[in-house]
Amino acid sequence: MTNRLEREPHFESFSLGISASSEPSPFHPERNEDSFAYDKAHGFAMVLDGMGGRIDGDKASQVACRSFEAVLQNRMERMSAESDLQRAIAWASFETAQTFGGTTLSAVKFIQENGITYSFIAHVGDSRVYVLRDQVLVQITDDDSYTPKSITKKISHASRRRNLRPAEYAFFERRHQITQWVGQDRDLNPHIYDMTALEGDRFILTTDGVHDNLTDGEIRSIAIKTNEAYALVAAAKRRSLGRSFRAKPDDITAIVIEVKTA
């Protein structure tokens, strides 16, 4: 995170404004392999992307979503949140494995203690969580990818193929390959991030149908103008059907969470 994300927290209660949108791929319009869930009252949201290269990607994301949602609906304490989320992902992975499928998972859980709002972000795979604060967009999660982080960052900002060197473009072509997922048949190493949430923050959750089609600069521009997730999904869908080198028809899902004072 950059220093510009380090404003001092205010001691006050909060509320959440949440917008979500999802579109299936034109290759299978009758089936969306992405899943999502959110609950303002319980302070959480998540996106999941079922792996199309495995059996029943749509069922895998749905099973993991239901399993993880059941945990997020419970009250969590800040000191135990990380271990609670780790266990919840492990159980969701076990249940998902019974479908013989796999899925990504990126989720945010908000906890308020002593007048401060904390966000805990659970992550496996290459869906993403961004935070927009003071018009600065920061990717909080790291992709579970074979692509080096420095090249991932360059790919995320590339609007034209000529922006990438041949070796970087080779990684771009393989950006869908991930190193771990919920439902895999080996030990899972989920990532848990935590940060203080401030009034006006926008948490943006995306499956790769959004951030593969749109650059981070485009995501930032849209998120500054509106807190409607549909705007991100619509822009990504337009790009996916065009002739841009980034164009990738896919399931497309976004959630935008705005932190407000109650």
Order of alpha helices (4+ residues) and beta strands (2+ residues): beta-beta-beta-alpha-alpha-beta-beta-beta-beta-alpha-alpha-beta-beta-alpha-alpha-alpha-beta
